[in-house]
Amino acid sequence: MNRAYVARVRRLTLLSAVVAAALLLGQWVAHPEAREGYDRDFLPAYDAYAYVAMAEQPRYFTVAPWGYRVLGPLLVRALPLDAVRGFEAMTFAGLLASAVLLNLFLLRLGHHPASAAVAAGLFAVLGPTREVIAYPYLVEPVTLALELGFLLALAGGGSTGVLAAIAVLGALSKEVQVLLVPLVFFVRAPQDGARAALRKTVLVGAAAAAATLIVRTWTPLPSVAVGRPPLDAVLQAWWRDWPDTWRGAVLLGLTPLAAVGACLPRSWPYLRRYGYGLAVTLVVPFAAFVNVGDPRVIFFGKNTERLLLYAVPFLFPLALHAIESLRGGPASHAPAVPAAGARLDRVAGGLAVAMVLALGLGLDRYRRLDLRGTRDGPLVLAFCRESLESARRLARGRFTTFDPGRDYFVDGQSDARDLGRMRWYLRDGWGPRPWSISAAEVFTQEARATLVLPCLAPDTWQLALWLSATVPATVRVDVNGRVLGDAPVGAQMQRHLLTIPRDALFRGDNLVGLAAPAPGVRLHRFGVRPDAATVVD
């Protein structure tokens, strides 16, 4: 490879990066609604609340499946910015890095430098890129950059250690990376042989699987029965969103051009190596709603278009094959790339192992209540903030009280800056959306109602309950199902003190249960007294 060619490639690569940055900046300026008016308390939609909650407390789990995607929030936390501005910076940087890596990947596949540079520029104006810019609170930019880094390493020497390190980071960013691990075999088998490629695939897959397993099991999550949406509901949503879905799937003509390229003989070697990745990234966007775990949530349209971002790196080579064929150019030929040295391979492999170990040591095993069923972004944010703050107060030995008469947050009416006043500690049995539906008095609506009791360090505590009821009754009180005692209630508010044994608590969001023969028990307030604190009336 002569020096003049290398210099030309460098100039075109730099030019493509500048053009991509300018186009991304232009779209950023054209979408001020994505940023203006939003802050750490007021955000545009559910995903943003979940990810901001993660970035504020990255060691603690939030809500599935967002809570498993820890890398992006960790990066945001490391920035000298608040969480909202941090996500905006990460979005721009991730998309720009993706444009540069796409250029390098196409060069590595052997495409003409000018074609690779143009493709990197076009990436910046595609529909999925615009969707991410218009909603800059997601992990897609970082995940795509890691996907392209993975593809670039595969197309090069295919070092096991480098691939394993990228796969671990990708698995910590989003689940799609684990699905792409079999590409190691398909891409490397022609050069390395089937046996060596299989061994490499197993090692890279083990690293990605270990990271995924730790994230999904290290923090205990209560098991809940989550139904899948019925087929007729899926078809109705498909029909509803079909206009936006098909327009987005065209990708400004990239998809049909790639389809033409896939039919050409010059594309067949590429499809044998990368066809699996293309299939995965084209199918996943149309079934991604299943991963949410809520049968009420079925999405296509703009959400599908955004997730097609992961298919873009696989579509561009096919589209370039079609263009090269029309121009009469030769089939692309990948330049020879030296394999990574043994030392670099060992260092990268050690880094992958270190990241997995650090993950296990860095994540807190605080057992978070399952918040999937609420689909309430402000609740997720308030719950994660206030539960940990309450747990820390209790761990410091301070008497902690929860007062529904003082704390209320009415969704759509209260100031977003009052999010901390939400009645996040009311769980089941208090009626629909008791945490934010009104500022009224709080009565049990079912025979058993539950209250959230956060705990960082289990100890023997004293629970104080201020209760009343229009009809006299006896309330049986339990913690996590373990009965503490009975509390007689009547028309006048009474305080009841019960001891919570240490072995009834765990590190996480515990539940205090109030069971009565009939609904109608009013909760005035409740509190917890560590050993060194004093209960006040």
C-alpha positions as CSV (number, residue, x, y, z in Angstrom):
1,M,0.0,0.0,0.0
2,N,1.8,3.2,-1.3
3,R,2.2,6.3,0.7
4,A,0.1,8.4,-1.6
5,Y,-2.9,6.1,-1.2
6,V,-2.5,6.1,2.5
7,A,-2.3,9.9,2.6
8,R,-5.4,10.2,0.4
9,V,-7.3,7.8,2.7
10,R,-6.4,9.9,5.7
11,R,-7.5,13.1,4.0
12,L,-10.8,11.6,3.0
13,T,-11.4,10.1,6.4
14,L,-10.7,13.4,8.1
15,L,-13.0,15.2,5.6
16,S,-15.8,12.7,6.2
17,A,-15.5,13.2,9.9
18,V,-15.7,17.0,9.5
19,V,-18.7,16.7,7.2
20,A,-20.4,14.2,9.5
21,A,-19.8,16.5,12.5
22,A,-21.2,19.5,10.5
23,L,-24.3,17.6,9.5
24,L,-24.9,16.2,13.0
25,L,-24.5,19.7,14.4
26,G,-27.0,21.1,11.8
27,Q,-29.6,18.5,12.9
28,W,-28.8,19.3,16.5
29,V,-29.5,22.9,15.9
30,A,-32.7,22.0,13.9
31,H,-34.1,20.0,16.9
32,P,-34.1,22.5,19.8
33,E,-37.3,20.8,21.2
34,A,-35.2,17.8,22.1
35,R,-33.3,19.9,24.8
36,E,-35.1,23.1,25.6
37,G,-37.3,23.1,28.7
38,Y,-36.0,19.7,30.1
39,D,-33.9,19.2,33.2
40,R,-33.3,16.5,35.8
41,D,-36.9,16.7,37.0
42,F,-38.8,17.2,33.8
43,L,-38.1,14.9,30.9
44,P,-39.8,14.1,27.6
45,A,-40.8,10.4,28.0
46,Y,-40.4,7.2,30.0
47,D,-37.1,6.1,28.7
48,A,-35.5,9.4,29.5
49,Y,-36.6,9.2,33.2
50,A,-35.3,5.6,33.5
51,Y,-31.9,6.4,32.0
52,V,-31.5,9.7,34.0
53,A,-32.3,7.7,37.2
54,M,-29.6,5.3,36.2
55,A,-27.0,8.0,35.5
56,E,-27.7,9.6,38.9
57,Q,-27.2,6.3,40.8
58,P,-25.4,3.9,38.3
59,R,-24.5,1.3,41.0
60,Y,-28.1,0.7,41.9
61,F,-30.7,-1.1,39.7
62,T,-33.7,0.9,38.4
63,V,-36.2,-0.9,36.2
64,A,-35.9,-3.7,33.6
65,P,-34.8,-3.8,30.9
66,W,-33.3,-0.3,31.0
67,G,-31.5,-1.1,34.2
68,Y,-29.4,-3.7,32.5
69,R,-27.8,-1.1,30.1
70,V,-25.3,0.3,32.5
71,L,-22.5,1.5,30.3
72,G,-24.1,4.6,28.9
73,P,-25.3,5.9,32.3
74,L,-21.9,5.1,33.8
75,L,-20.2,7.3,31.1
76,V,-22.7,10.1,31.7
77,R,-22.0,9.9,35.4
78,A,-18.3,10.3,34.7
79,L,-18.8,13.5,32.7
80,P,-18.5,16.9,34.5
81,L,-22.1,17.6,33.6
82,D,-25.5,17.0,35.0
83,A,-27.3,13.9,33.8
84,V,-29.4,15.6,31.1
85,R,-26.6,17.6,29.6
86,G,-24.4,14.5,29.9
87,F,-26.7,12.4,27.7
88,E,-26.8,15.1,25.1
89,A,-23.0,15.2,25.0
90,M,-22.8,11.4,24.8
91,T,-25.3,11.3,22.0
92,F,-23.4,13.7,19.8
93,A,-20.0,12.1,20.6
94,G,-21.4,8.6,20.0
95,L,-22.9,9.4,16.6
96,L,-19.8,11.2,15.5
97,A,-17.6,8.2,16.5
98,S,-20.0,5.9,14.7
99,A,-19.6,7.9,11.5
100,V,-15.8,7.7,11.7
101,L,-15.9,4.0,12.5
102,L,-18.4,3.3,9.7
103,N,-15.9,5.0,7.3
104,L,-13.1,2.8,8.6
105,F,-15.2,-0.3,8.4
106,L,-16.0,0.3,4.8
107,L,-12.4,0.9,4.0
108,R,-11.4,-2.3,5.8
109,L,-13.9,-4.2,3.6
110,G,-12.1,-2.8,0.6
111,H,-14.5,-0.1,-0.7
112,H,-13.3,3.0,-2.5
113,P,-12.1,5.7,0.0
114,A,-14.4,8.3,-1.6
115,S,-17.4,5.9,-1.3
116,A,-16.6,5.2,2.3
117,A,-16.3,8.9,3.1
118,V,-19.6,9.7,1.4
119,A,-21.3,6.9,3.3
120,A,-20.1,8.3,6.6
121,G,-21.6,11.6,5.7
122,L,-24.9,10.1,4.6
123,F,-25.1,8.2,7.9
124,A,-25.4,11.6,9.6
125,V,-28.7,12.4,7.8
126,L,-30.4,9.0,7.9
127,G,-33.8,8.7,9.6
128,P,-32.5,6.6,12.6
129,T,-29.8,9.2,13.2
130,R,-32.3,12.0,13.2
131,E,-34.5,10.1,15.6
132,V,-31.7,9.6,18.1
133,I,-30.8,13.3,17.8
134,A,-34.4,14.2,18.4
135,Y,-34.4,12.1,21.6
136,P,-30.9,12.3,23.1
137,Y,-31.5,10.3,26.2
138,L,-30.8,6.8,25.0
139,V,-27.9,4.4,24.8
140,E,-28.1,3.9,21.0
141,P,-25.1,6.1,20.1
142,V,-22.7,4.3,22.4
143,T,-24.1,0.9,21.4
144,L,-23.7,1.6,17.7
145,A,-20.2,2.9,18.1
146,L,-19.3,-0.4,19.9
147,E,-21.0,-2.4,17.2
148,L,-19.0,-0.7,14.5
149,G,-15.8,-1.2,16.6
150,F,-16.6,-4.9,16.9
151,L,-17.2,-5.1,13.1
152,L,-13.9,-3.2,12.4
153,A,-12.0,-5.6,14.6
154,L,-13.6,-8.6,13.0
155,A,-12.8,-7.4,9.5
156,G,-9.2,-6.8,10.6
157,G,-7.0,-9.3,12.4
158,G,-9.9,-10.5,14.6
159,S,-7.9,-10.6,17.8
160,T,-9.8,-12.7,20.5
161,G,-8.8,-10.3,23.3
162,V,-9.9,-7.2,21.5
163,L,-13.2,-8.7,20.4
164,A,-13.9,-10.0,23.9
165,A,-13.2,-6.5,25.4
166,I,-15.5,-4.8,22.9
167,A,-18.1,-7.5,23.3
168,V,-18.2,-7.0,27.1
169,L,-18.6,-3.2,26.7
170,G,-21.3,-3.8,24.1
171,A,-23.2,-6.3,26.3
172,L,-23.2,-3.6,29.1
173,S,-24.6,-1.1,26.7
174,K,-27.5,-3.0,25.1
175,E,-28.6,-6.6,24.5
176,V,-28.1,-6.5,20.7
177,Q,-24.3,-7.0,21.1
178,V,-24.8,-10.5,22.5
179,L,-26.9,-11.5,19.5
180,L,-24.0,-10.4,17.2
181,V,-21.3,-12.7,18.8
182,P,-21.9,-15.5,16.2
183,L,-20.6,-13.1,13.6
184,V,-17.1,-14.0,14.9
185,F,-17.4,-17.5,13.5
186,F,-18.9,-16.5,10.1
187,V,-16.4,-13.7,9.5
188,R,-13.3,-15.4,10.8
189,A,-13.8,-18.9,9.5
190,P,-12.6,-18.2,5.9
191,Q,-9.3,-16.8,7.2
192,D,-8.7,-18.6,10.5
193,G,-10.3,-22.0,9.7
194,A,-13.5,-23.3,11.2
195,R,-12.0,-24.8,14.4
196,A,-10.0,-21.6,15.3
197,A,-13.0,-19.4,14.5
198,L,-15.3,-21.6,16.7
199,R,-12.8,-21.4,19.6
200,K,-12.6,-17.6,19.2
201,T,-16.4,-17.4,19.1
202,V,-16.8,-19.4,22.3
203,L,-14.3,-17.2,24.1
204,V,-15.8,-13.9,22.9
205,G,-19.3,-15.3,23.7
206,A,-18.2,-16.3,27.2
207,A,-17.0,-12.8,27.9
208,A,-20.2,-11.2,26.7
209,A,-22.4,-13.8,28.4
210,A,-20.5,-13.3,31.7
211,A,-21.1,-9.6,31.7
212,T,-24.8,-10.1,30.8
213,L,-25.3,-12.7,33.4
214,I,-23.8,-10.5,36.2
215,V,-25.9,-7.5,35.2
216,R,-29.1,-9.6,35.1
217,T,-28.6,-11.7,38.2
218,W,-26.2,-9.9,40.6
219,T,-29.0,-7.5,41.6
220,P,-31.9,-9.7,42.7
221,L,-35.2,-8.8,40.9
222,P,-38.5,-10.1,42.1
223,S,-40.0,-12.6,39.7
224,V,-43.3,-11.4,38.2
225,A,-45.6,-12.9,35.6
226,V,-45.4,-10.7,32.5
227,G,-47.8,-11.6,29.7
228,R,-47.0,-11.2,26.0
229,P,-49.3,-9.1,23.8
230,P,-51.9,-11.1,21.9
231,L,-51.4,-11.4,18.2
232,D,-54.5,-9.3,17.3
233,A,-53.1,-6.4,19.4
234,V,-49.7,-6.7,17.6
235,L,-51.5,-6.7,14.2
236,Q,-53.6,-3.7,15.2
237,A,-50.5,-1.7,16.3
238,W,-48.7,-2.8,13.0
239,W,-51.6,-1.5,11.0
240,R,-51.8,1.7,13.0
241,D,-48.1,2.5,12.6
242,W,-47.6,1.1,9.1
243,P,-47.2,4.4,7.3
244,D,-44.4,5.6,9.6
245,T,-42.9,2.1,9.7
246,W,-42.4,1.6,6.0
247,R,-41.2,5.2,5.4
248,G,-38.7,4.8,8.1
249,A,-37.6,1.3,6.9
250,V,-36.7,2.7,3.5
251,L,-33.8,4.7,5.1
252,L,-33.8,7.4,2.4
253,G,-33.3,4.7,-0.2
254,L,-30.5,2.8,1.5
255,T,-32.6,-0.3,2.1
256,P,-33.9,-0.8,-1.5
257,L,-30.4,0.0,-2.9
258,A,-28.9,-2.6,-0.5
259,A,-31.5,-5.1,-1.6
260,V,-30.4,-4.6,-5.2
261,G,-26.8,-5.0,-4.1
262,A,-27.6,-8.3,-2.2
263,C,-28.7,-9.9,-5.5
264,L,-25.3,-9.3,-7.2
265,P,-22.7,-12.0,-7.2
266,R,-20.1,-9.6,-5.9
267,S,-22.1,-9.3,-2.6
268,W,-22.3,-13.1,-2.0
269,P,-18.9,-13.4,-0.2
270,Y,-19.9,-10.5,2.0
271,L,-23.3,-12.0,2.8
272,R,-21.8,-15.3,3.7
273,R,-19.7,-13.5,6.3
274,Y,-22.0,-10.7,7.5
275,G,-25.5,-11.9,6.5
276,Y,-26.2,-13.2,10.0
277,G,-25.6,-9.8,11.4
278,L,-27.8,-8.2,8.7
279,A,-30.6,-10.6,9.5
280,V,-30.5,-10.0,13.2
281,T,-30.4,-6.2,13.0
282,L,-33.3,-6.1,10.5
283,V,-35.5,-8.4,12.6
284,V,-34.9,-7.1,16.1
285,P,-36.4,-3.6,15.5
286,F,-39.7,-5.2,14.6
287,A,-39.9,-7.3,17.7
288,A,-38.1,-5.0,20.2
289,F,-41.4,-4.3,22.1
290,V,-41.2,-7.9,23.5
291,N,-38.1,-7.0,25.5
292,V,-40.0,-4.3,27.4
293,G,-42.0,-7.0,29.2
294,D,-45.3,-5.1,29.2
295,P,-48.1,-6.5,27.1
296,R,-49.6,-3.0,26.9
297,V,-46.6,-1.7,25.1
298,I,-46.5,-2.5,21.4
299,F,-44.5,-0.1,19.1
300,F,-43.5,0.2,15.5
301,G,-43.2,3.4,13.5
302,K,-40.6,5.8,14.7
303,N,-39.3,3.4,17.3
304,T,-38.7,0.8,14.7
305,E,-36.9,3.3,12.5
306,R,-34.7,4.4,15.4
307,L,-33.7,0.8,16.1
308,L,-32.8,0.2,12.4
309,L,-29.7,2.2,13.3
310,Y,-28.0,-1.1,14.1
311,A,-28.7,-2.4,10.6
312,V,-27.1,0.6,8.8
313,P,-23.5,-0.7,9.0
314,F,-24.6,-4.0,7.3
315,L,-26.6,-2.2,4.6
316,F,-24.1,0.3,3.4
317,P,-21.6,-2.4,1.9
318,L,-24.5,-3.9,-0.1
319,A,-25.6,-0.5,-1.3
320,L,-22.0,0.3,-2.3
321,H,-21.8,-3.0,-4.2
322,A,-24.9,-1.9,-6.2
323,I,-23.3,1.5,-7.0
324,E,-20.0,0.0,-7.9
325,S,-21.8,-2.4,-10.3
326,L,-23.6,0.5,-12.0
327,R,-20.3,2.3,-12.4
328,G,-18.6,-0.8,-13.8
329,G,-16.0,-0.8,-11.0
330,P,-14.3,-3.9,-9.7
331,A,-15.7,-5.8,-6.8
332,S,-14.4,-4.4,-3.5
333,H,-11.3,-6.1,-2.2
334,A,-10.3,-6.0,1.5
335,P,-6.8,-4.9,2.1
336,A,-4.4,-7.2,4.0
337,V,-4.5,-6.2,7.7
338,P,-1.9,-7.6,10.1
339,A,-3.3,-9.5,13.1
340,A,-3.0,-7.8,16.5
341,G,0.2,-8.7,18.3
342,A,0.1,-11.3,21.0
343,R,0.8,-8.7,23.7
344,L,-2.1,-6.5,22.6
345,D,-4.3,-9.6,22.5
346,R,-3.3,-10.5,26.1
347,V,-3.8,-7.0,27.4
348,A,-7.2,-6.7,25.8
349,G,-8.2,-10.1,27.1
350,G,-7.1,-9.2,30.5
351,L,-9.1,-5.9,30.3
352,A,-12.2,-7.9,29.4
353,V,-11.7,-10.1,32.5
354,A,-11.1,-7.1,34.6
355,M,-14.2,-5.3,33.4
356,V,-16.3,-8.4,34.3
357,L,-14.8,-8.6,37.7
358,A,-15.2,-4.8,38.3
359,L,-18.8,-5.1,37.2
360,G,-19.5,-7.7,39.9
361,L,-17.7,-5.6,42.6
362,G,-19.1,-2.3,41.4
363,L,-22.9,-3.1,41.2
364,D,-24.8,-2.8,44.5
365,R,-27.0,-5.8,45.3
366,Y,-29.8,-3.5,46.5
367,R,-33.0,-5.4,45.7
368,R,-35.2,-3.0,43.8
369,L,-38.9,-3.4,43.6
370,D,-40.1,-4.2,40.1
371,L,-41.4,-1.0,38.6
372,R,-42.2,-2.3,35.1
373,G,-45.9,-2.3,35.6
374,T,-46.3,1.4,36.3
375,R,-45.0,2.9,33.0
376,D,-44.6,6.1,35.0
377,G,-41.4,7.9,34.3
378,P,-41.6,10.4,37.1
379,L,-42.4,7.6,39.6
380,V,-39.2,5.7,38.5
381,L,-37.1,8.8,39.0
382,A,-38.7,9.8,42.3
383,F,-38.7,6.2,43.6
384,C,-35.0,5.6,42.9
385,R,-34.0,9.0,44.3
386,E,-36.1,9.1,47.4
387,S,-35.9,5.4,48.4
388,L,-32.1,5.5,48.5
389,E,-32.1,8.8,50.3
390,S,-34.5,7.4,52.9
391,A,-32.4,4.2,53.2
392,R,-29.3,6.4,53.8
393,R,-31.0,8.4,56.5
394,L,-32.0,5.2,58.3
395,A,-28.5,3.8,57.9
396,R,-27.2,7.0,59.7
397,G,-29.5,6.2,62.6
398,R,-32.0,9.0,61.9
399,F,-35.8,8.6,62.6
400,T,-37.4,8.7,59.2
401,T,-41.1,9.5,58.6
402,F,-43.4,9.4,55.6
403,D,-46.3,11.7,55.7
404,P,-49.0,11.6,52.9
405,G,-50.6,14.7,54.2
406,R,-47.4,16.6,53.7
407,D,-46.2,14.8,50.6
408,Y,-48.2,14.8,47.4
409,F,-47.5,15.3,43.7
410,V,-50.3,15.5,41.2
411,D,-49.2,14.4,37.8
412,G,-49.7,17.1,35.2
413,Q,-50.5,19.7,37.8
414,S,-47.7,19.9,40.4
415,D,-44.4,21.6,39.6
416,A,-41.9,19.1,38.3
417,R,-39.4,20.5,40.9
418,D,-41.6,19.0,43.6
419,L,-41.0,15.5,42.4
420,G,-39.5,14.6,45.8
421,R,-42.9,15.1,47.4
422,M,-44.5,12.3,45.4
423,R,-46.0,9.5,47.6
424,W,-43.6,7.0,46.0
425,Y,-43.8,4.8,49.2
426,L,-47.5,3.8,48.5
427,R,-47.4,0.5,46.7
428,D,-50.4,-1.8,46.2
429,G,-53.9,-1.6,47.7
430,W,-54.2,2.2,47.8
431,G,-56.1,2.6,44.5
432,P,-54.9,3.4,41.0
433,R,-51.7,5.5,40.9
434,P,-51.8,6.5,44.5
435,W,-48.3,8.1,44.3
436,S,-49.4,11.0,42.1
437,I,-53.1,11.0,41.3
438,S,-54.3,13.4,44.0
439,A,-53.6,15.3,47.2
440,A,-56.5,13.7,49.0
441,E,-56.4,11.6,52.2
442,V,-55.0,8.1,51.8
443,F,-57.3,5.1,52.5
444,T,-56.8,1.5,51.8
445,Q,-58.8,0.4,48.8
446,E,-58.2,-3.3,49.2
447,A,-58.1,-5.8,52.1
448,R,-54.3,-5.6,52.1
449,A,-52.2,-2.5,51.2
450,T,-48.4,-2.2,51.2
451,L,-45.8,0.5,52.0
452,V,-42.2,0.6,50.8
453,L,-39.6,0.5,53.5
454,P,-36.0,1.0,52.0
455,C,-33.1,-0.5,53.9
456,L,-29.4,-0.4,53.3
457,A,-28.3,-2.2,56.5
458,P,-30.8,-4.6,58.1
459,D,-31.1,-4.1,61.8
460,T,-33.8,-4.3,64.6
461,W,-36.0,-1.3,63.9
462,Q,-39.2,0.0,65.4
463,L,-42.1,0.8,63.1
464,A,-44.5,3.6,64.0
465,L,-47.9,3.7,62.3
466,W,-50.5,6.5,62.7
467,L,-53.8,5.0,61.6
468,S,-57.6,5.5,61.9
469,A,-60.7,4.0,60.3
470,T,-64.4,5.1,60.1
471,V,-65.3,1.5,61.1
472,P,-63.3,0.1,64.0
473,A,-61.1,-2.8,62.9
474,T,-57.9,-4.7,63.7
475,V,-55.0,-4.2,61.2
476,R,-52.5,-7.0,60.9
477,V,-49.1,-5.6,60.2
478,D,-46.3,-7.6,58.4
479,V,-42.9,-6.9,56.8
480,N,-42.2,-9.0,53.7
481,G,-44.9,-11.4,54.8
482,R,-43.7,-11.8,58.3
483,V,-46.3,-10.8,60.8
484,L,-45.3,-8.2,63.3
485,G,-48.5,-7.9,65.3
486,D,-52.0,-6.3,65.3
487,A,-53.0,-2.7,65.4
488,P,-56.5,-1.9,66.6
489,V,-57.9,1.2,64.8
490,G,-60.9,3.4,65.3
491,A,-62.3,6.8,64.4
492,Q,-59.5,8.7,66.3
493,M,-55.9,8.6,64.9
494,Q,-53.7,6.3,67.0
495,R,-50.0,5.6,67.0
496,H,-48.9,2.0,67.0
497,L,-45.4,0.8,67.6
498,L,-44.2,-2.5,66.4
499,T,-40.7,-4.1,66.4
500,I,-39.2,-5.2,63.1
501,P,-36.6,-8.0,63.7
502,R,-33.4,-7.7,61.8
503,D,-33.9,-11.0,60.0
504,A,-37.2,-9.8,58.5
505,L,-35.4,-7.2,56.5
506,F,-33.1,-7.3,53.5
507,R,-30.9,-4.8,51.6
508,G,-33.4,-3.3,49.3
509,D,-37.0,-2.1,49.0
510,N,-38.9,-4.0,51.7
511,L,-42.7,-4.0,52.0
512,V,-44.8,-3.3,55.0
513,G,-48.2,-4.9,54.7
514,L,-51.4,-3.6,56.3
515,A,-54.2,-6.2,56.2
516,A,-57.7,-5.5,57.5
517,P,-61.1,-7.2,57.2
518,A,-62.3,-4.5,54.9
519,P,-60.9,-1.4,53.0
520,G,-61.1,2.0,54.5
521,V,-58.1,2.2,56.9
522,R,-56.6,5.7,56.7
523,L,-52.9,6.1,56.8
524,H,-51.9,9.4,58.4
525,R,-48.2,8.8,58.4
526,F,-45.6,6.1,59.3
527,G,-42.0,6.1,60.3
528,V,-39.1,3.9,61.3
529,R,-36.9,4.3,64.3
530,P,-33.4,2.9,64.3
531,D,-32.0,2.1,67.7
532,A,-30.4,5.5,68.2
533,A,-33.4,7.5,67.1
534,T,-36.4,8.9,68.9
535,V,-40.0,8.6,67.8
536,V,-42.0,11.8,68.0
537,D,-45.7,12.2,68.0
